[in-house]
Amino acid sequence: MGQATLPAVAAPRAAARGFALLPALVILVAAAALTFVCSNYWLFQLTLVVAFAIAVLGLNIVTGYSGQISLGHGAFYAIGAYVTAILMSNPLTLPWLDPIEVPYWATLPVSAVVCGCLGFLLGFPALRLGGLYLALTTFALAVATPQLLKSDLLGDWTGGVQGLTILKPDPPGGLPLSADQWLYLFTLAVAAVLFVAARNLLRGRIGRALVAVRDHPLAAEAMGVDIALMKTGAFAVSAIYTGVAGSLGAIAIQFVAPDSFPVLLSIELFVGLVVGGVATVEGAIFGGVFVVLIPQIAEKISKAAPGAIYGGILIAVMYLMPFGIAGALRRLRRRA
C-alpha cells in the first residue's frame, strides 16, 4: 500500500515544482527576446546587468546564506576580469606547439578556479573573525587589490596602470548576430546555468547547513555540521561566482585597468545585495539592475548632483522595501 501511494504523492510535488519554475522560464525567454529588440548600446548595458547579477548572487551566498559580511568582493571581480584579459591578450605558448589563442569561453573556468582557490584561502580568517571584524578584513582586500595590480611585480602580466585591451568575440558559425547580441546571449546562458546551480545548492542539504551555521552555529555543530568546511566553502563558491562575473564584464567592456575596480565596486555589490534581497536567489537580478542602471538614471535626472539623486532613490527603496525588492514581491505574492 505504501509503495502504491508514492506516485500519487510525488505527482503533485512535481507539478508544483513545474509551476514554480514557470515564471523563471518566462523571464529567461523574455530576456532572450530582448536580443532582437534592443540596440547594441542597451544590449551592452543588459550584459553588464547580467554580469553584476551573477556577482551579487555570489556575494549573497557568503553573506545572505552563510552570514559572513564581506566588503571585498570587488577584489574577486577584478581578479576574474584580469584572468580573462591576460589569457585573451597573451597567446598560450607551449614548447611543442605553436602559440595558441585562448578563446573567451575557455577563460571562464580558469577564472573560476583561480578565484575559488583565493576565496577558499580567504575563508580561513573567517573561522576566527566575524561580524564587523571580518567585514574590515575583506574591505582591506578591496583596498589593496588595485594597488597590487599596479605594482611592478605584476606589471608584465597586468599592464600596470595602462591596463589591458581585449577584443569582443564574434558570433560562432556565422550566426546572423552582432557581437553585442551574441555576447548578451552568451552571458545570459552562463547566468542561467549559474542561477540554477545556486538554486539547487542553496535549497538542498548544503543550503540548510549554511543557514544553520548562520543562525545557530552551536546547534549546527552539535548536529554534526562541519562549520569550518561550510564557511571556507561558502567563500570559495562565492568567489567563483564573482570571478566569472568579472570575466564576463571584462569581455563586455573590452578593457581592464586597476582604476576600473575601486573600493566603491565592493560597496556597489553590497548595495545590490541589500536592495535585491538578502538570502534570495532571484534578488540578485534586481540587485544587478539597481547597480548598473540606477546611477545612469540619477545622472540623467541631475547632472549636477547625481550622487544625491542616487542616495535619495536608495533611501526610498530601503524605506518602502526593507527586505529588498525580492522580499517585497514575496510578501505581495503571499497576500495574493
C-alpha positions as CSV (number, residue, x, y, z in Angstrom):
1,M,0.0,0.0,0.0
2,G,2.8,2.4,0.9
3,Q,4.6,1.8,-2.4
4,A,1.3,2.3,-4.3
5,T,0.7,5.7,-2.8
6,L,4.1,7.1,-3.6
7,P,3.3,8.1,-7.2
8,A,0.1,9.9,-6.0
9,V,2.2,12.0,-3.6
10,A,5.1,12.6,-5.9
11,A,2.9,13.8,-8.9
12,P,1.5,16.9,-7.1
13,R,5.0,17.8,-5.9
14,A,6.5,17.5,-9.4
15,A,3.6,19.6,-10.7
16,A,4.3,22.3,-8.0
17,R,7.9,22.4,-9.0
18,G,7.0,22.8,-12.6
19,F,4.7,25.7,-11.8
20,A,7.4,27.3,-9.6
21,L,9.9,27.2,-12.5
22,L,7.4,28.6,-15.0
23,P,8.0,32.3,-14.0
24,A,11.8,31.8,-14.3
25,L,11.4,30.3,-17.8
26,V,9.1,33.2,-18.8
27,I,11.7,35.7,-17.6
28,L,14.5,33.8,-19.4
29,V,12.6,33.7,-22.7
30,A,11.7,37.4,-22.3
31,A,15.3,38.3,-21.6
32,A,16.5,36.4,-24.6
33,A,13.9,38.1,-26.8
34,L,15.4,41.5,-25.9
35,T,18.3,40.5,-28.1
36,F,16.3,41.3,-31.2
37,V,14.6,44.4,-29.9
38,C,17.2,46.5,-28.1
39,S,20.0,48.4,-29.7
40,N,23.7,47.5,-29.3
41,Y,24.1,50.1,-26.6
42,W,21.3,48.7,-24.5
43,L,22.5,45.1,-25.1
44,F,25.8,46.2,-23.7
45,Q,24.1,47.6,-20.6
46,L,22.0,44.5,-20.2
47,T,25.1,42.3,-20.4
48,L,26.6,44.3,-17.6
49,V,23.3,43.9,-15.6
50,V,23.5,40.1,-16.0
51,A,27.2,40.1,-15.1
52,F,26.6,42.1,-11.9
53,A,23.6,39.9,-11.1
54,I,26.0,36.9,-11.0
55,A,28.4,38.9,-8.8
56,V,25.6,39.9,-6.4
57,L,24.4,36.2,-6.3
58,G,28.0,35.2,-5.3
59,L,28.0,37.8,-2.5
60,N,24.6,36.6,-1.4
61,I,25.9,33.1,-0.9
62,V,28.6,34.1,1.6
63,T,26.6,37.0,3.3
64,G,23.0,36.2,2.9
65,Y,23.1,32.4,3.4
66,S,26.4,32.0,5.4
67,G,26.1,35.2,7.4
68,Q,29.6,36.3,6.8
69,I,29.8,40.1,6.0
70,S,32.2,40.7,3.1
71,L,33.1,44.1,1.7
72,G,35.9,42.9,-0.5
73,H,34.1,41.0,-3.3
74,G,35.2,43.7,-5.8
75,A,38.6,42.2,-5.5
76,F,37.4,38.8,-6.8
77,Y,35.5,40.7,-9.6
78,A,38.8,42.4,-10.5
79,I,40.8,39.1,-10.4
80,G,38.3,37.3,-12.6
81,A,38.4,40.2,-15.1
82,Y,42.2,40.2,-15.2
83,V,42.5,36.5,-15.6
84,T,40.3,36.7,-18.7
85,A,42.1,39.7,-20.0
86,I,45.6,38.2,-19.5
87,L,44.6,34.9,-21.2
88,M,42.9,36.6,-24.2
89,S,45.7,39.1,-24.8
90,N,48.6,36.7,-24.4
91,P,48.7,33.6,-26.6
92,L,49.4,30.4,-24.8
93,T,52.9,29.2,-25.6
94,L,53.9,25.5,-25.2
95,P,57.3,24.0,-26.1
96,W,55.9,21.6,-28.6
97,L,53.1,23.7,-30.2
98,D,52.7,27.0,-31.9
99,P,51.2,29.9,-29.8
100,I,47.5,29.2,-29.2
101,E,44.9,31.9,-28.9
102,V,42.8,31.2,-25.8
103,P,39.1,31.6,-26.6
104,Y,37.0,33.8,-24.4
105,W,34.8,30.9,-23.2
106,A,37.8,28.9,-22.0
107,T,38.9,31.7,-19.7
108,L,35.8,31.4,-17.6
109,P,36.7,28.0,-15.9
110,V,40.2,29.3,-15.3
111,S,38.9,32.4,-13.7
112,A,36.6,30.3,-11.6
113,V,39.4,28.0,-10.4
114,V,41.7,31.0,-9.6
115,C,39.1,32.9,-7.7
116,G,37.8,29.8,-6.0
117,C,41.2,29.0,-4.6
118,L,41.7,32.6,-3.4
119,G,38.2,32.6,-1.8
120,F,38.9,29.3,0.0
121,L,42.1,30.8,1.4
122,L,40.3,34.0,2.5
123,G,37.7,31.8,4.2
124,F,40.3,30.7,6.8
125,P,40.3,34.2,8.6
126,A,36.5,33.9,8.6
127,L,36.9,31.0,11.0
128,R,38.3,33.3,13.7
129,L,36.8,36.6,12.7
130,G,33.2,37.5,12.4
131,G,30.8,40.5,12.0
132,L,32.5,43.9,11.6
133,Y,36.0,42.4,12.1
134,L,35.6,40.1,9.1
135,A,34.0,43.0,7.1
136,L,37.0,45.2,7.8
137,T,39.4,42.4,6.8
138,T,37.7,41.9,3.4
139,F,37.5,45.6,3.0
140,A,41.3,45.7,3.3
141,L,41.4,43.2,0.4
142,A,39.4,45.5,-1.8
143,V,41.6,48.5,-0.9
144,A,44.9,46.5,-1.6
145,T,43.9,44.8,-4.9
146,P,44.1,47.9,-7.2
147,Q,47.5,48.8,-5.8
148,L,48.8,45.2,-6.3
149,L,47.6,45.3,-9.9
150,K,49.7,48.4,-10.4
151,S,52.8,47.0,-8.9
152,D,55.9,46.3,-10.9
153,L,55.9,42.7,-9.7
154,L,52.7,42.1,-11.7
155,G,53.2,44.8,-14.3
156,D,54.3,42.4,-17.1
157,W,51.1,40.5,-16.7
158,T,48.6,43.2,-15.8
159,G,49.9,46.0,-18.0
160,G,50.4,48.2,-15.0
161,V,48.5,51.5,-14.8
162,Q,47.6,51.3,-18.5
163,G,45.8,48.0,-18.2
164,L,44.9,45.6,-21.0
165,T,42.7,45.8,-24.0
166,I,40.9,42.8,-25.4
167,L,38.6,42.2,-28.5
168,K,34.9,41.4,-28.3
169,P,34.3,37.9,-29.6
170,D,32.4,37.4,-32.9
171,P,29.4,35.1,-33.1
172,P,30.4,31.5,-33.9
173,G,29.5,29.6,-37.0
174,G,28.5,32.7,-39.0
175,L,25.3,33.3,-36.9
176,P,23.4,36.4,-38.2
177,L,24.1,38.3,-34.9
178,S,26.2,41.3,-34.0
179,A,29.0,40.9,-31.4
180,D,26.8,42.6,-28.8
181,Q,23.9,40.4,-29.4
182,W,26.0,37.2,-29.2
183,L,27.8,38.3,-26.1
184,Y,24.5,39.1,-24.4
185,L,23.1,35.7,-25.2
186,F,26.3,34.0,-24.1
187,T,26.3,35.9,-20.8
188,L,22.6,35.1,-20.3
189,A,23.2,31.4,-20.9
190,V,26.1,31.4,-18.4
191,A,23.9,33.2,-15.8
192,A,21.1,30.8,-16.3
193,V,23.4,27.8,-15.6
194,L,24.8,29.5,-12.5
195,F,21.5,30.6,-11.1
196,V,20.0,27.1,-11.5
197,A,23.1,25.6,-9.8
198,A,22.9,28.1,-7.0
199,R,19.2,27.5,-6.5
200,N,19.7,23.7,-6.3
201,L,22.7,24.2,-4.0
202,L,21.0,26.6,-1.6
203,R,17.7,24.7,-1.4
204,G,19.4,21.4,-0.7
205,R,21.2,20.0,2.2
206,I,24.2,22.3,1.9
207,G,22.0,25.4,1.8
208,R,20.2,24.2,5.0
209,A,23.6,23.7,6.6
210,L,24.7,27.2,5.7
211,V,21.6,28.7,7.2
212,A,22.1,26.6,10.3
213,V,25.6,27.9,10.7
214,R,24.4,31.4,10.1
215,D,21.5,31.3,12.7
216,H,22.6,28.8,15.3
217,P,26.3,27.8,14.9
218,L,26.4,25.9,18.2
219,A,23.3,23.9,17.4
220,A,24.6,23.2,13.8
221,E,27.9,21.9,15.3
222,A,26.0,19.7,17.7
223,M,24.1,18.3,14.7
224,G,27.4,17.3,13.0
225,V,27.8,20.2,10.6
226,D,31.4,21.0,9.8
227,I,31.4,24.7,10.4
228,A,34.9,25.3,9.1
229,L,34.2,23.5,5.9
230,M,30.9,25.4,5.4
231,K,32.5,28.8,6.0
232,T,35.5,28.3,3.7
233,G,33.4,26.5,1.1
234,A,30.9,29.4,1.1
235,F,33.7,31.8,0.4
236,A,35.1,29.6,-2.3
237,V,31.8,29.3,-4.2
238,S,31.0,33.0,-3.7
239,A,34.4,33.9,-5.2
240,I,33.8,31.6,-8.1
241,Y,30.6,33.3,-9.0
242,T,32.1,36.8,-8.6
243,G,35.2,35.9,-10.6
244,V,33.1,34.6,-13.5
245,A,31.1,37.8,-13.4
246,G,34.3,39.8,-13.6
247,S,35.3,37.8,-16.6
248,L,32.0,38.4,-18.4
249,G,32.2,42.1,-17.5
250,A,35.8,42.4,-18.9
251,I,34.8,40.8,-22.2
252,A,31.9,43.2,-22.5
253,I,33.9,46.3,-21.7
254,Q,36.9,45.1,-23.6
255,F,39.3,46.8,-21.2
256,V,40.7,46.3,-17.7
257,A,42.7,48.7,-15.6
258,P,43.4,48.9,-11.8
259,D,41.4,52.1,-11.5
260,S,38.4,50.3,-13.0
261,F,38.0,48.3,-9.8
262,P,37.9,50.8,-6.9
263,V,36.7,50.2,-3.4
264,L,33.4,51.6,-4.4
265,L,32.8,48.5,-6.6
266,S,32.6,46.3,-3.4
267,I,30.2,48.8,-1.9
268,E,28.1,48.7,-5.0
269,L,27.9,44.9,-4.9
270,F,26.8,45.1,-1.2
271,V,24.2,47.7,-2.1
272,G,22.9,45.4,-4.8
273,L,22.7,42.5,-2.3
274,V,20.6,44.5,0.2
275,V,18.4,46.2,-2.4
276,G,17.7,43.0,-4.3
277,G,17.0,41.0,-1.1
278,V,19.3,39.2,1.3
279,A,19.2,35.3,1.2
280,T,17.2,35.2,-2.1
281,V,18.4,33.9,-5.4
282,E,16.1,35.9,-7.5
283,G,17.0,39.1,-5.6
284,A,20.4,39.1,-7.3
285,I,18.7,40.0,-10.6
286,F,17.1,43.1,-9.1
287,G,20.4,43.9,-7.5
288,G,22.2,43.8,-10.8
289,V,19.6,46.1,-12.4
290,F,20.0,48.6,-9.5
291,V,23.8,48.6,-9.5
292,V,24.1,49.2,-13.3
293,L,21.0,51.3,-14.3
294,I,20.1,53.4,-11.3
295,P,23.3,55.5,-11.4
296,Q,22.7,56.3,-15.0
297,I,19.1,57.3,-14.3
298,A,20.3,59.5,-11.4
299,E,22.8,61.2,-13.8
300,K,20.1,61.9,-16.3
301,I,17.8,63.4,-13.7
302,S,20.5,65.7,-12.4
303,K,24.0,66.0,-13.9
304,A,24.9,68.5,-11.1
305,A,24.3,66.2,-8.2
306,P,23.8,62.6,-9.4
307,G,25.0,61.2,-6.1
308,A,22.2,63.0,-4.2
309,I,19.6,61.5,-6.5
310,Y,21.1,58.1,-6.2
311,G,21.2,58.4,-2.4
312,G,17.5,59.5,-2.4
313,I,16.5,56.6,-4.6
314,L,18.4,54.2,-2.3
315,I,16.8,55.6,0.8
316,A,13.3,55.4,-0.7
317,V,13.8,51.8,-1.8
318,M,15.1,50.8,1.7
319,Y,12.2,52.6,3.4
320,L,9.5,51.2,1.2
321,M,11.0,47.7,0.9
322,P,13.1,47.0,4.0
323,F,13.6,43.3,3.0
324,G,14.6,44.2,-0.6
325,I,12.7,44.0,-3.8
326,A,12.6,40.2,-3.8
327,G,11.2,40.3,-0.2
328,A,8.6,42.8,-1.2
329,L,7.5,40.7,-4.1
330,R,7.3,37.6,-1.9
331,R,5.0,39.4,0.6
332,L,2.8,40.6,-2.2
333,R,2.6,37.0,-3.6
334,R,1.7,35.7,-0.2
335,R,-1.1,38.2,0.3
336,A,-2.4,37.4,-3.2
